[in-house]
Amino acid sequence: MNPTAFPTEFPSAFIITVAVILGALVGSFTNVLIYRIPRGESIAFPPSHCPNCNHQLHPMDLFPVFSWLLLGGKCRYCRAPISAQYPIIETISAIGYGLLAYFFPIQDVGASLLGLFFFFTVLLAISVIDLQTYTIPDSLSLVGLLVGLGFAWVNEKQGGYFFHLPGVKDAFTAALYGAGILALVGNLGSYLLRRFREAKYPSFPIDYQTLNLGALVGMWLGPWWAAGAVLLAMLINFAMRRYLRIPDFITFPGILISLVVKVNMGLDANLITTMLTTLQGLMAGAGIASLIAGFYWWLAPEVEEDIAEEDLDPIAMGFGDVKLMAMIGAFVGVSNVFVSLALAIFLGAILGILIYAVSKNRRIKFGPFLALGGFVALLYGPQITDWYTGMLLGGM
């Protein structure tokens, strides 16, 4: 469909107002996601009810923000207090939808705007769930990744390229890069935390060590060969009925040696191009291995292991962040996925120091920072890139 088929006579203020109202309404549903998904409850049944007295709520009780204000923040039926989280989330959702409608006019991007609304809602739900539970549900991040790839196809059909929205190839590549770089950083950090010892309890039939194998193969042969190597390793493990170790003391040095060898092999060509191509293969290989692992761990039946908490292998970064970064990449594209990550690290470092100064809590929830970085990069990614590039060129 041609984006000009949408009514261009609608004033921007009208579209933004509709978006704000829709955002508030969806914000009410976002609260349902935040409450029910971590508890393993259905998001559709039963209908909305008071968690204290279980009384089904009347439609008048569900009007965003205003119902909470009119009821004085208490249940109409049992007078139990209702958390201020509900109107706050509804307000944030309304503002987010309004900003998206402003930055991405519907007459230009068409149905792609619905994809961006979905993206914001998932980011908001994931952020609050991570803050409350230190977990990022696969049912949000991985489903969000698939939806993001679907809307990338819509972007191609409806002119989203003009607003820096990715097409299918760009979205998939960005998902691999986003997942790959976080997986590599997390694996290396965990290896350092273990003081260069191998993991004691690798997961069957695919583990973090397998992701390093994917990264190594990806450097030399590309992501599809990396996917083949990972799947072959899984089949071998199934055949052996145990996890065949791929030691980190081989893969990590192998990655470094391969980087040096590949760069030296390309000395006759453009050195920067050779380095970039090698790093892209590294990230894409680790990324596709991470997605295979993520979808397998989500869909396969979970096997409970009786391991004392003090015996668990230390982990530098939760794998939920890896899958979240893949989803963000699918919506923002290659040009913005690194901006998203840079913003997340910058904001996480500053706010992390402040949080530690106030609460002495060393455990930082990275998901909300990734979500905020992804949203800011979606709105301002090209401007941030231009500013940074100009600053570098100006300093040379």
C-alpha positions as CSV (number, residue, x, y, z in Angstrom):
1,M,0.0,0.0,0.0
2,N,1.2,3.5,-0.8
3,P,1.6,5.6,2.4
4,T,-0.1,8.5,0.5
5,A,-3.3,6.5,0.6
6,F,-3.7,7.5,4.2
7,P,-5.7,10.7,4.7
8,T,-3.2,13.5,4.8
9,E,-5.8,16.1,5.7
10,F,-5.9,15.0,9.3
11,P,-4.3,17.6,11.4
12,S,-1.3,16.4,13.4
13,A,-2.8,17.5,16.6
14,F,-5.8,15.3,16.0
15,I,-3.7,12.2,15.3
16,I,-1.5,12.9,18.3
17,T,-4.5,13.3,20.5
18,V,-5.9,10.0,19.3
19,A,-2.5,8.4,19.9
20,V,-2.4,9.7,23.5
21,I,-5.9,8.4,24.3
22,L,-5.0,5.0,22.7
23,G,-1.7,5.0,24.7
24,A,-3.6,5.5,28.0
25,L,-6.0,2.7,27.2
26,V,-3.2,0.3,26.2
27,G,-1.3,1.5,29.3
28,S,-4.2,-0.1,31.4
29,F,-3.6,-3.4,29.5
30,T,0.2,-3.0,30.1
31,N,-0.5,-3.1,33.8
32,V,-2.2,-6.4,33.3
33,L,0.9,-7.7,31.5
34,I,3.2,-6.5,34.3
35,Y,1.1,-8.1,37.0
36,R,0.1,-11.4,35.4
37,I,3.0,-12.5,33.2
38,P,5.6,-13.0,36.1
39,R,2.9,-15.0,38.0
40,G,2.3,-17.3,35.0
41,E,-1.4,-16.1,34.7
42,S,-3.4,-15.7,31.6
43,I,-3.5,-12.1,30.3
44,A,-7.1,-12.7,29.0
45,F,-8.9,-14.6,31.7
46,P,-10.3,-13.9,34.2
47,P,-11.4,-10.3,33.5
48,S,-9.8,-7.5,35.4
49,H,-10.5,-7.8,39.1
50,C,-9.3,-6.5,42.4
51,P,-6.3,-8.6,43.6
52,N,-7.5,-8.1,47.2
53,C,-11.2,-9.0,47.1
54,N,-11.3,-10.6,43.6
55,H,-14.3,-8.6,42.7
56,Q,-14.6,-8.1,38.9
57,L,-14.0,-4.5,38.0
58,H,-16.7,-2.4,36.3
59,P,-15.8,-0.6,33.1
60,M,-16.0,2.7,35.0
61,D,-13.2,1.4,37.3
62,L,-10.9,0.9,34.3
63,F,-10.9,4.4,32.8
64,P,-7.2,5.2,32.6
65,V,-5.8,7.5,35.3
66,F,-9.1,9.2,36.1
67,S,-10.7,6.1,37.7
68,W,-7.7,5.9,40.1
69,L,-8.0,9.6,40.9
70,L,-11.8,9.5,41.4
71,L,-11.6,6.4,43.6
72,G,-8.9,8.0,45.7
73,G,-6.5,5.2,44.9
74,K,-8.7,2.6,46.5
75,C,-10.8,-0.3,45.4
76,R,-14.5,0.6,45.0
77,Y,-15.6,-2.6,46.6
78,C,-13.2,-3.4,49.5
79,R,-11.4,0.0,49.8
80,A,-8.0,-1.7,49.7
81,P,-5.3,0.6,48.3
82,I,-4.5,0.5,44.6
83,S,-0.8,1.0,43.7
84,A,0.1,4.3,42.1
85,Q,1.9,2.2,39.5
86,Y,-1.3,1.9,37.6
87,P,-1.9,5.6,36.7
88,I,1.9,6.1,36.3
89,I,2.1,3.4,33.7
90,E,-1.0,4.7,31.9
91,T,0.4,8.2,31.8
92,I,3.8,7.0,30.5
93,S,2.1,4.9,27.9
94,A,0.0,7.9,26.8
95,I,3.1,10.2,26.5
96,G,5.1,7.5,24.6
97,Y,2.3,7.0,22.0
98,G,2.0,10.7,21.6
99,L,5.7,11.1,20.9
100,L,5.7,8.3,18.4
101,A,2.7,9.8,16.5
102,Y,4.6,13.1,16.4
103,F,7.9,11.7,15.2
104,F,6.4,9.2,12.8
105,P,3.3,10.7,11.1
106,I,0.8,8.1,10.2
107,Q,0.3,9.6,6.7
108,D,4.0,8.8,6.0
109,V,4.6,5.5,7.8
110,G,1.1,4.1,7.7
111,A,0.6,0.8,9.6
112,S,4.2,0.8,10.7
113,L,3.1,3.2,13.5
114,L,1.2,0.3,15.0
115,G,4.4,-1.6,15.2
116,L,6.1,1.2,17.0
117,F,3.2,1.4,19.5
118,F,3.7,-2.3,20.1
119,F,7.4,-1.8,20.5
120,F,6.9,0.9,23.2
121,T,4.3,-1.2,25.1
122,V,6.7,-4.2,25.3
123,L,9.6,-2.0,26.3
124,L,7.5,-0.5,29.1
125,A,6.2,-3.8,30.3
126,I,9.7,-5.4,30.3
127,S,11.2,-2.5,32.1
128,V,8.8,-2.6,35.0
129,I,8.9,-6.4,35.2
130,D,12.7,-6.4,35.3
131,L,12.7,-3.7,38.0
132,Q,10.3,-5.8,40.1
133,T,11.5,-9.4,39.5
134,Y,15.0,-9.2,37.9
135,T,13.6,-11.2,34.9
136,I,12.7,-10.4,31.3
137,P,9.9,-12.8,30.1
138,D,10.6,-14.6,26.8
139,S,6.9,-14.2,26.0
140,L,7.6,-10.5,25.6
141,S,11.1,-10.3,24.2
142,L,11.1,-13.2,21.8
143,V,7.5,-12.6,20.6
144,G,8.5,-9.0,20.3
145,L,11.4,-10.0,18.1
146,L,9.2,-11.9,15.8
147,V,6.7,-9.1,15.6
148,G,9.5,-6.6,14.9
149,L,10.6,-8.7,12.0
150,G,7.1,-8.8,10.7
151,F,6.7,-5.0,10.9
152,A,10.0,-4.6,9.2
153,W,8.3,-6.2,6.2
154,V,5.5,-3.7,6.6
155,N,8.1,-0.9,6.7
156,E,9.4,-1.9,3.3
157,K,5.8,-1.9,1.8
158,Q,4.8,1.5,3.4
159,G,7.8,3.7,3.0
160,G,9.3,3.4,6.5
161,Y,12.8,3.8,5.0
162,F,12.2,7.5,4.9
163,F,12.0,7.6,8.7
164,H,15.0,5.3,9.3
165,L,12.8,2.3,10.0
166,P,14.4,-1.0,9.1
167,G,13.5,-3.4,6.3
168,V,13.6,-7.2,6.9
169,K,17.3,-7.7,6.2
170,D,18.3,-4.6,8.2
171,A,16.1,-5.7,11.1
172,F,17.4,-9.2,11.2
173,T,21.0,-8.2,10.9
174,A,20.5,-5.6,13.8
175,A,18.9,-8.3,15.9
176,L,21.9,-10.5,15.4
177,Y,24.4,-7.7,16.2
178,G,22.5,-6.6,19.3
179,A,22.2,-10.1,20.7
180,G,25.7,-11.1,19.7
181,I,27.6,-8.2,21.3
182,L,25.8,-8.6,24.6
183,A,26.2,-12.4,24.5
184,L,30.0,-12.0,24.0
185,V,30.3,-9.4,26.7
186,G,28.3,-11.5,29.1
187,N,30.2,-14.7,28.3
188,L,33.6,-13.0,28.7
189,G,32.4,-11.3,32.0
190,S,31.2,-14.6,33.3
191,Y,34.6,-16.3,32.4
192,L,36.4,-13.6,34.3
193,L,34.1,-13.9,37.3
194,R,34.9,-17.7,37.3
195,R,38.6,-16.7,37.3
196,F,39.2,-18.4,33.9
197,R,37.6,-21.7,35.1
198,E,35.2,-23.6,33.0
199,A,31.5,-23.6,33.9
200,K,30.6,-26.4,36.3
201,Y,27.0,-26.9,35.2
202,P,26.6,-26.3,31.4
203,S,23.0,-26.6,30.1
204,F,22.0,-29.5,27.9
205,P,22.0,-29.5,24.9
206,I,23.2,-25.9,24.3
207,D,25.0,-23.6,26.7
208,Y,26.9,-20.3,26.7
209,Q,30.0,-22.2,25.5
210,T,28.1,-23.1,22.4
211,L,27.5,-19.4,21.7
212,N,31.3,-18.8,21.6
213,L,31.5,-21.6,19.0
214,G,29.0,-19.7,16.9
215,A,31.0,-16.5,17.3
216,L,34.2,-18.2,16.2
217,V,32.6,-19.9,13.1
218,G,30.8,-16.6,12.3
219,M,34.0,-14.7,12.1
220,W,35.3,-17.0,9.3
221,L,32.2,-18.3,7.5
222,G,29.3,-16.0,8.4
223,P,26.1,-16.4,10.5
224,W,24.5,-19.2,8.5
225,W,27.5,-21.5,8.9
226,A,27.6,-20.5,12.6
227,A,23.9,-21.6,12.9
228,G,24.8,-24.9,11.3
229,A,27.7,-25.4,13.7
230,V,25.5,-24.7,16.7
231,L,22.7,-27.0,15.5
232,L,25.3,-29.8,14.7
233,A,26.7,-29.4,18.3
234,M,23.2,-29.8,19.7
235,L,22.6,-32.9,17.6
236,I,25.8,-34.4,18.8
237,N,24.9,-33.6,22.4
238,F,21.5,-35.2,21.9
239,A,23.1,-38.3,20.4
240,M,25.6,-38.5,23.3
241,R,22.8,-37.7,25.9
242,R,25.2,-35.3,27.6
243,Y,26.7,-31.9,27.0
244,L,30.0,-32.2,25.1
245,R,32.1,-29.3,26.4
246,I,33.5,-26.7,24.0
247,P,36.1,-25.2,26.4
248,D,36.2,-21.4,26.8
249,F,40.0,-21.7,27.1
250,I,39.9,-22.7,23.4
251,T,37.2,-20.5,22.0
252,F,38.1,-17.2,23.6
253,P,41.8,-17.4,22.5
254,G,40.6,-18.7,19.2
255,I,38.5,-15.6,18.7
256,L,41.4,-13.3,19.5
257,I,43.8,-15.2,17.3
258,S,41.3,-15.3,14.4
259,L,40.8,-11.6,14.7
260,V,44.6,-11.0,14.4
261,V,45.0,-13.4,11.6
262,K,42.0,-12.1,9.6
263,V,43.2,-8.5,10.0
264,N,46.7,-9.4,8.8
265,M,45.3,-11.4,5.9
266,G,43.5,-8.2,4.8
267,L,46.5,-5.9,5.0
268,D,46.5,-5.5,1.2
269,A,42.9,-4.4,1.3
270,N,41.3,-1.6,3.4
271,L,42.3,-2.3,7.0
272,I,39.2,-0.7,8.5
273,T,36.9,-2.6,6.1
274,T,38.6,-5.9,7.0
275,M,38.3,-5.2,10.7
276,L,34.6,-4.2,10.4
277,T,33.8,-7.2,8.3
278,T,35.5,-9.5,10.8
279,L,33.7,-7.9,13.8
280,Q,30.4,-8.1,12.0
281,G,30.9,-11.8,11.4
282,L,31.8,-12.2,15.1
283,M,28.7,-10.5,16.3
284,A,26.4,-12.1,13.8
285,G,27.7,-15.6,14.6
286,A,27.3,-15.0,18.3
287,G,23.9,-13.5,17.7
288,I,22.4,-16.3,15.7
289,A,23.7,-18.8,18.2
290,S,22.1,-16.7,21.0
291,L,18.7,-16.7,19.2
292,I,18.9,-20.5,18.7
293,A,19.6,-20.9,22.4
294,G,17.0,-18.4,23.4
295,F,14.2,-20.0,21.4
296,Y,15.2,-23.5,22.5
297,W,15.3,-22.6,26.2
298,W,11.9,-20.9,25.9
299,L,10.1,-23.7,24.0
300,A,11.8,-26.8,25.4
301,P,10.6,-28.3,28.6
302,E,12.6,-27.0,31.5
303,V,14.7,-29.5,33.5
304,E,15.0,-28.7,37.1
305,E,18.5,-29.3,38.6
306,D,19.1,-29.7,42.3
307,I,22.0,-27.3,42.6
308,A,22.7,-25.3,45.7
309,E,22.7,-21.5,45.1
310,E,26.2,-21.1,46.3
311,D,27.5,-23.7,43.8
312,L,25.9,-22.0,40.8
313,D,28.3,-20.6,38.2
314,P,28.6,-16.8,38.5
315,I,26.9,-14.9,35.6
316,A,28.0,-11.4,34.5
317,M,24.8,-10.6,32.6
318,G,21.4,-12.2,32.4
319,F,20.5,-13.8,29.1
320,G,17.2,-11.9,29.1
321,D,19.1,-8.7,28.3
322,V,20.6,-10.5,25.2
323,K,17.1,-11.4,23.9
324,L,15.8,-7.9,24.7
325,M,18.7,-6.4,22.7
326,A,17.8,-8.6,19.8
327,M,14.2,-7.3,19.9
328,I,15.3,-3.7,20.0
329,G,17.6,-4.3,17.0
330,A,14.7,-5.6,15.0
331,F,12.7,-2.4,15.5
332,V,15.5,0.2,15.3
333,G,17.8,-1.3,12.6
334,V,21.6,-1.6,12.3
335,S,22.2,2.2,12.2
336,N,20.6,2.6,15.6
337,V,21.2,-0.6,17.5
338,F,24.7,0.5,18.6
339,V,23.3,3.9,19.6
340,S,20.8,2.1,21.7
341,L,23.5,0.1,23.5
342,A,25.8,3.1,24.0
343,L,22.9,5.1,25.5
344,A,22.0,2.2,27.8
345,I,25.6,1.8,29.0
346,F,25.9,5.6,29.6
347,L,22.6,5.9,31.4
348,G,23.3,2.7,33.3
349,A,26.7,3.9,34.5
350,I,25.4,7.2,35.7
351,L,22.2,6.0,37.4
352,G,23.9,2.9,38.6
353,I,26.4,5.0,40.6
354,L,23.6,7.1,42.0
355,I,21.6,4.0,43.0
356,Y,24.6,2.5,44.7
357,A,25.3,5.8,46.5
358,V,21.7,5.8,47.9
359,S,21.0,2.1,48.5
360,K,24.4,0.3,48.3
361,N,22.8,-2.1,45.9
362,R,25.4,-3.5,43.5
363,R,22.9,-5.4,41.4
364,I,21.8,-3.2,38.5
365,K,18.8,-4.1,36.4
366,F,20.0,-3.4,32.9
367,G,16.8,-4.1,31.1
368,P,15.2,-0.7,31.7
369,F,18.3,1.1,30.5
370,L,18.3,-1.0,27.3
371,A,14.6,-0.2,26.8
372,L,15.2,3.5,27.4
373,G,18.2,3.5,25.1
374,G,16.2,1.7,22.4
375,F,13.4,4.2,22.6
376,V,15.7,7.3,22.5
377,A,17.6,5.8,19.6
378,L,14.4,5.2,17.7
379,L,13.5,8.9,18.0
380,Y,16.9,10.6,17.8
381,G,19.3,7.9,16.6
382,P,20.3,9.6,13.3
383,Q,20.8,12.9,15.0
384,I,23.0,11.3,17.7
385,T,25.0,9.5,15.1
386,D,25.5,12.7,13.1
387,W,26.5,14.7,16.2
388,Y,29.0,12.0,17.3
389,T,30.5,11.7,13.8
390,G,30.8,15.4,13.4
391,M,32.5,15.6,16.8
392,L,35.0,13.0,15.8
393,L,35.7,14.5,12.4
394,G,36.0,17.9,14.0
395,G,38.6,16.7,16.5
396,M,40.8,15.1,13.7
